Amino acid sequence: MEKYAMPMVPSKSDFLADFYHAVGSFWAVESGLYRYGEDQCAIESYLFPDLHSYQNNGVSKKITAILRENLPQGCPNDLKDSYSAKSLRKGSITELMTHQKLTGLDVCGRSGHSTGTTLDTYADKSFIVRGLRGGKALAHYRDVDANVKVPRLECLGGHTTTAVEALLDKLFVVSVSAFKRSGSLHIVLRTCMASLIMHHRSVTSEFTPANAVATKLRNASRQAGISDSRYPGESPECILDRWSEIILKDFEDRNPEIAEATTDMAVMAKVLNQQTQLLLEMQNDIRELRKGKDEAALAFAAQQQRITYLENENASIRRDFARANGKLELLKTPPQRNRERENNDDVDVTGTTGGSKSPRSELHSSPSRNAEARESPVAALTAQPRHAPVAAPTFASTARTLTYGAEARVNA
């Protein structure tokens, strides 16, 4: 059997004709990547192993029956009988042949038919570019030379890596080595899961939440216990809807459809409108960036204000502590006036060296009083002096008293 490359791109419009969503649904719901039995290695490379035992004619009859069963109700019998398994190829080739930007070589490169010339001898049928333009046309891309991007799980953010890997394990049962994490086709499995999540809301809306694909995805999300720090407290089902919006927006942003300008004014107006839409989206993105920058600046200013307040509060506490410490030192040190009084207690107030001291000098030179003053400065300040006993008058003191009295009367 001769083989040729068949590059597949995601559908631009919906999930009904999307290759990655269709294959992902089969792998998830029907465990299409699980092989069992003795001939596991023999059928490992078959996409639909259950059809391996059928003859070609039997497979065609099965597809024909499925097509006719799903035609709209009321379809005339003669029209219904005209559809068969070959109708799928007829429809695709007819669409390719009527596309304005495709050539006959593009059609043959996609369908695998020969050109009927010597070109077939030298053409490399394994070269994927030969069928890539036709694949984009069938996926409803207006620009068949556009760089089409597939849906991706990485747009969910690095913080969801653990949840995404857990969901991948619960969604698919994989025994084919090429699709395991270390296999060369594991990226295809991740793309299929991204497509399933991206179209989850559309599938649920069109076929109700009870359909097999949506039910399998919800059950897998609950079993994996997926969560997202951006949406705390939300259930796995709600997280699944959130992820569906994120992946769809990322896919549309990375695959913009911009019409080419022509002499037709209507088309030119459409082009301008699309360019305006892109500019508005860029403006919204810039506005969001500015908003985030302003919020960060406000948060920084609030932190600086808080730091300044704490520094002032710390300085105030230090000043209060210094004043309290000064008062404590004052209470521990005797006042200067008491120290001078204690020093004067030993001086002769009469000015003579062997004369008697006055009662007051004797009082303050008392050891007990001095000890009390040294032990308690406050008590020394508040204590009242007590009168000491008066000594008997001598002859000399009596004579001086009489002399001073007589001088006073003469002067008067």
Legacy VTK file of the C-alpha trace (Angstrom):
# vtk DataFile Version 3.0
C-alpha trace
ASCII
DATASET POLYDATA
POINTS 412 float
0.000 0.000 0.000
1.350 3.403 -0.955
1.331 6.022 1.785
1.276 9.806 1.650
1.360 12.588 4.221
-1.947 13.824 5.640
-1.259 16.958 7.749
-4.146 17.891 10.064
-4.998 21.376 11.343
-7.661 22.386 13.903
-10.969 23.601 12.558
-11.404 27.352 12.416
-15.178 27.373 12.839
-16.390 24.629 15.203
-15.707 21.211 16.705
-17.891 19.110 14.379
-15.171 18.819 11.715
-12.187 19.233 14.045
-9.774 16.318 13.751
-8.183 16.768 17.187
-11.542 16.981 18.945
-12.893 13.915 17.127
-9.848 11.740 17.794
-9.574 13.025 21.380
-13.212 12.103 21.991
-12.586 8.563 20.711
-9.461 8.137 22.820
-11.167 9.470 25.959
-14.621 7.871 25.755
-13.734 4.578 24.027
-10.183 4.169 25.464
-8.854 4.251 21.931
-5.205 4.232 23.035
-5.477 1.061 25.093
-4.343 -2.208 23.518
-4.842 -5.629 25.089
-4.391 -9.293 24.207
-1.608 -11.215 22.590
-1.595 -9.136 19.396
-1.073 -5.852 21.252
2.129 -5.071 19.335
0.572 -6.054 16.021
-2.302 -3.584 16.279
-0.431 -0.870 18.168
-0.134 1.402 15.115
-3.812 1.159 14.096
-5.903 4.242 14.796
-9.164 2.202 15.025
-8.147 -1.296 16.113
-11.753 -2.538 16.258
-12.004 -2.097 12.477
-8.885 -4.198 11.891
-10.919 -7.405 11.600
-13.314 -5.920 9.043
-12.885 -6.198 5.304
-12.709 -2.947 3.337
-16.192 -3.504 1.990
-17.506 -4.080 5.500
-16.052 -0.802 6.783
-17.544 1.119 3.830
-20.990 -0.388 4.498
-20.733 0.590 8.166
-19.841 4.208 7.338
-22.612 4.377 4.720
-25.199 3.209 7.257
-24.036 5.795 9.802
-24.243 8.608 7.221
-27.783 7.753 6.146
-29.005 7.355 9.732
-27.890 10.884 10.594
-29.426 12.707 7.610
-32.149 15.263 8.449
-35.618 13.897 8.995
-37.837 14.036 5.919
-34.930 13.597 3.511
-36.231 11.975 0.274
-35.263 8.344 -0.160
-33.649 8.874 -3.558
-31.426 11.586 -2.063
-30.663 9.454 0.973
-29.664 6.529 -1.230
-27.230 8.730 -3.147
-25.023 9.132 -0.071
-22.380 6.536 0.712
-18.949 6.255 2.321
-17.405 7.768 -0.813
-19.504 10.900 -0.293
-17.008 12.045 2.339
-14.183 12.054 -0.206
-16.403 13.509 -2.919
-17.429 16.422 -0.761
-13.868 17.208 0.325
-12.389 17.004 -3.166
-15.189 19.119 -4.633
-14.582 21.800 -2.004
-10.849 21.777 -2.741
-11.346 22.007 -6.505
-13.638 25.030 -6.176
-11.368 26.926 -3.792
-10.054 30.111 -5.400
-6.521 29.825 -4.013
-5.825 26.134 -4.596
-4.373 24.460 -7.649
-4.750 20.956 -9.037
-1.462 20.010 -7.403
-2.809 21.147 -4.033
-5.896 18.966 -4.531
-3.835 15.901 -5.452
-1.440 16.567 -2.604
-4.348 16.403 -0.177
-6.406 13.585 -1.692
-3.498 11.343 -2.711
-4.583 11.063 -6.344
-1.977 11.005 -9.068
-1.602 13.832 -11.576
-1.303 11.454 -14.511
2.072 12.911 -15.424
5.717 12.072 -14.801
5.568 14.413 -11.797
4.166 11.521 -9.795
7.433 9.635 -10.254
9.538 12.360 -8.676
7.144 13.872 -6.135
7.882 13.120 -2.465
4.522 12.041 -1.115
5.795 12.039 2.475
6.400 15.794 2.329
3.637 17.260 4.512
3.582 20.665 2.818
1.972 19.082 -0.284
-1.265 18.506 1.588
-1.057 21.402 4.046
-2.746 24.079 1.936
-5.658 21.738 1.186
-5.935 20.867 4.874
-6.283 24.547 5.820
-8.953 25.036 3.175
-10.993 22.088 4.507
-10.603 23.494 8.042
-12.258 26.729 6.824
-9.214 28.996 6.875
-9.559 31.757 4.316
-5.801 32.212 4.076
-4.396 28.804 3.084
-0.852 30.124 3.603
-1.501 31.238 7.179
0.633 29.882 10.002
-2.061 27.950 11.866
-1.556 27.315 15.597
-3.093 24.366 17.426
-4.812 24.764 20.814
-2.403 24.445 23.718
-2.525 23.704 27.443
0.407 25.993 28.242
-1.827 29.072 28.028
-3.442 28.000 31.324
-0.298 29.044 33.197
2.545 27.262 34.915
0.677 27.094 38.233
-1.803 24.606 36.664
0.828 22.078 35.542
0.061 19.593 38.321
-3.707 19.810 37.772
-3.337 19.453 33.983
-1.147 16.358 34.292
-3.597 14.803 36.764
-6.496 15.461 34.363
-4.512 13.938 31.486
-3.997 10.742 33.461
-7.689 10.461 34.382
-8.987 11.311 30.897
-6.963 8.851 28.788
-5.955 5.225 29.291
-2.713 4.854 27.333
-0.850 1.647 26.600
0.660 2.707 23.258
4.232 3.701 24.079
4.397 6.488 21.471
1.652 8.430 23.287
3.113 8.126 26.760
4.938 11.080 28.357
8.287 10.062 26.954
6.859 9.127 23.538
7.185 11.066 20.298
3.389 11.458 19.889
2.613 12.618 23.424
2.282 16.185 22.130
-0.633 15.001 19.945
-2.393 13.648 23.025
-1.955 16.991 24.807
-3.303 18.843 21.763
-6.377 16.589 21.726
-7.068 17.287 25.401
-6.664 21.028 24.792
-9.222 20.765 21.967
-11.645 18.825 24.191
-11.409 21.467 26.914
-11.603 24.361 24.434
-14.866 23.088 22.872
-16.332 21.791 26.156
-18.845 24.606 26.570
-19.924 24.410 22.909
-20.406 20.632 23.106
-22.396 20.964 26.323
-24.563 23.704 24.841
-25.308 21.874 21.588
-25.663 18.297 22.840
-26.702 18.935 26.498
-24.484 18.119 29.507
-25.522 14.446 29.332
-23.547 13.688 26.156
-20.741 11.150 26.485
-17.820 13.495 25.719
-18.817 16.232 28.174
-19.677 13.651 30.849
-16.292 11.933 30.484
-14.476 15.267 30.773
-16.423 16.338 33.876
-15.900 12.974 35.592
-12.186 13.080 34.848
-11.912 16.619 36.258
-13.622 15.541 39.476
-11.435 12.447 39.823
-8.311 14.541 39.238
-9.548 17.209 41.663
-8.389 20.035 39.404
-8.091 23.506 40.922
-6.793 26.913 39.937
-5.404 29.511 42.349
-7.022 32.254 40.264
-10.471 30.880 41.143
-10.304 29.726 44.786
-13.164 27.643 46.106
-14.665 26.797 42.694
-15.610 23.229 41.808
-13.722 21.186 39.177
-16.683 21.598 36.796
-16.452 25.386 37.084
-12.675 25.285 36.657
-13.246 23.280 33.467
-15.496 26.036 32.077
-12.910 28.657 33.032
-10.174 26.747 31.229
-12.425 26.370 28.187
-12.713 30.154 27.911
-8.971 30.698 28.370
-7.903 28.137 25.739
-10.504 29.347 23.223
-9.428 32.975 23.578
-5.768 32.007 23.247
-6.543 29.961 20.115
-8.479 32.799 18.495
-5.826 35.381 19.359
-3.083 33.239 17.826
-5.108 32.531 14.663
-6.556 35.880 13.558
-8.530 35.953 10.332
-7.715 39.139 8.418
-9.357 39.620 5.048
-7.219 40.770 2.149
-7.890 44.200 0.684
-9.263 44.315 -2.867
-10.781 46.929 -5.123
-14.185 46.061 -3.728
-15.072 48.792 -1.213
-17.125 46.403 0.899
-14.152 44.106 1.388
-11.909 47.084 2.118
-14.344 48.256 4.753
-14.302 44.794 6.286
-10.516 44.849 6.375
-10.514 48.235 8.078
-13.054 47.052 10.601
-10.933 44.027 11.418
-7.844 46.187 11.784
-9.784 48.519 14.043
-10.888 45.564 16.132
-7.283 44.439 16.504
-6.247 47.945 17.535
-9.040 48.087 20.104
-7.922 44.752 21.550
-4.353 46.032 21.748
-5.611 49.195 23.415
-7.499 47.128 25.991
-4.379 45.072 26.648
-2.327 48.252 27.143
-5.003 49.628 29.457
-4.877 46.460 31.542
-1.100 46.687 31.736
-1.302 50.299 32.867
-3.922 49.400 35.420
-1.687 46.695 36.825
1.237 49.130 36.911
-0.827 51.752 38.761
-2.022 49.183 41.274
1.550 48.077 41.879
2.620 51.734 42.360
-0.203 52.322 44.863
0.740 49.198 46.772
4.381 50.319 46.846
3.407 53.800 48.096
1.251 52.255 50.817
4.150 50.079 51.920
6.483 53.085 52.008
3.965 55.045 54.071
3.642 52.129 56.458
7.437 51.886 56.800
7.702 55.642 57.515
4.984 55.400 60.160
6.740 52.490 61.844
10.064 54.357 61.813
8.454 57.428 63.459
6.737 55.227 66.006
10.052 53.538 66.788
11.795 56.915 67.245
9.008 58.112 69.571
9.316 54.955 71.666
13.086 55.463 71.906
12.608 59.069 73.102
10.102 57.991 75.748
12.469 55.283 76.858
15.357 57.758 77.147
13.245 60.141 79.302
12.123 57.309 81.559
15.708 56.125 81.936
16.803 59.661 82.897
14.168 59.865 85.609
15.272 56.507 86.937
18.900 57.660 87.163
17.766 60.835 88.995
16.026 58.766 91.659
19.127 56.598 92.114
21.579 59.617 92.555
21.425 61.893 95.719
20.672 65.570 94.960
23.646 67.987 94.796
22.256 70.177 97.630
22.260 67.292 100.089
25.840 66.359 99.213
26.991 69.973 99.851
25.106 70.042 103.177
26.752 66.797 104.222
30.160 68.254 103.365
29.465 71.455 105.396
28.413 69.506 108.464
32.095 68.992 109.376
33.007 72.760 109.170
33.212 74.916 112.358
30.523 77.621 111.908
32.194 79.865 114.580
35.331 80.133 112.529
37.613 78.890 115.372
39.556 75.692 115.435
38.812 74.155 118.788
35.616 76.062 119.554
32.302 74.433 120.110
29.940 73.778 117.202
26.500 75.233 116.914
23.559 72.995 117.643
22.576 73.033 113.993
26.037 71.897 112.894
25.970 69.187 115.472
22.552 68.131 114.293
23.534 67.761 110.637
26.833 66.124 111.484
25.003 63.363 113.259
25.962 59.955 111.764
22.412 58.668 111.886
21.030 61.645 109.990
23.759 61.470 107.404
23.093 57.782 106.880
19.383 58.433 106.423
20.109 61.145 103.848
22.422 58.866 101.914
19.954 56.011 101.994
16.907 58.064 100.925
17.357 61.432 99.169
13.632 62.060 99.338
13.543 61.453 103.076
16.460 63.857 103.519
14.531 66.564 101.698
11.293 66.097 103.613
12.655 65.371 107.140
12.399 68.169 109.698
15.457 68.818 112.011
14.982 68.009 115.686
16.212 70.340 118.482
19.362 69.214 120.281
19.820 69.853 124.038
21.214 73.328 124.850
24.540 73.398 126.735
24.892 75.404 129.988
26.084 79.037 129.476
29.669 79.814 130.345
31.154 82.978 131.917
32.627 84.172 128.684
29.348 83.802 126.770
27.439 85.663 129.493
29.907 88.570 129.456
29.605 88.861 125.674
25.853 88.962 125.903
25.878 91.771 128.489
28.414 93.773 126.489
26.362 93.496 123.273
23.219 94.604 125.162
24.941 97.668 126.686
26.283 98.736 123.271
22.868 98.432 121.825
21.336 100.736 124.487
24.052 103.371 124.024
23.561 103.428 120.278
19.850 103.803 120.768
LINES 1 413
412 0 1 2 3 4 5 6 7 8 9 10 11 12 13 14 15 16 17 18 19 20 21 22 23 24 25 26 27 28 29 30 31 32 33 34 35 36 37 38 39 40 41 42 43 44 45 46 47 48 49 50 51 52 53 54 55 56 57 58 59 60 61 62 63 64 65 66 67 68 69 70 71 72 73 74 75 76 77 78 79 80 81 82 83 84 85 86 87 88 89 90 91 92 93 94 95 96 97 98 99 100 101 102 103 104 105 106 107 108 109 110 111 112 113 114 115 116 117 118 119 120 121 122 123 124 125 126 127 128 129 130 131 132 133 134 135 136 137 138 139 140 141 142 143 144 145 146 147 148 149 150 151 152 153 154 155 156 157 158 159 160 161 162 163 164 165 166 167 168 169 170 171 172 173 174 175 176 177 178 179 180 181 182 183 184 185 186 187 188 189 190 191 192 193 194 195 196 197 198 199 200 201 202 203 204 205 206 207 208 209 210 211 212 213 214 215 216 217 218 219 220 221 222 223 224 225 226 227 228 229 230 231 232 233 234 235 236 237 238 239 240 241 242 243 244 245 246 247 248 249 250 251 252 253 254 255 256 257 258 259 260 261 262 263 264 265 266 267 268 269 270 271 272 273 274 275 276 277 278 279 280 281 282 283 284 285 286 287 288 289 290 291 292 293 294 295 296 297 298 299 300 301 302 303 304 305 306 307 308 309 310 311 312 313 314 315 316 317 318 319 320 321 322 323 324 325 326 327 328 329 330 331 332 333 334 335 336 337 338 339 340 341 342 343 344 345 346 347 348 349 350 351 352 353 354 355 356 357 358 359 360 361 362 363 364 365 366 367 368 369 370 371 372 373 374 375 376 377 378 379 380 381 382 383 384 385 386 387 388 389 390 391 392 393 394 395 396 397 398 399 400 401 402 403 404 405 406 407 408 409 410 411
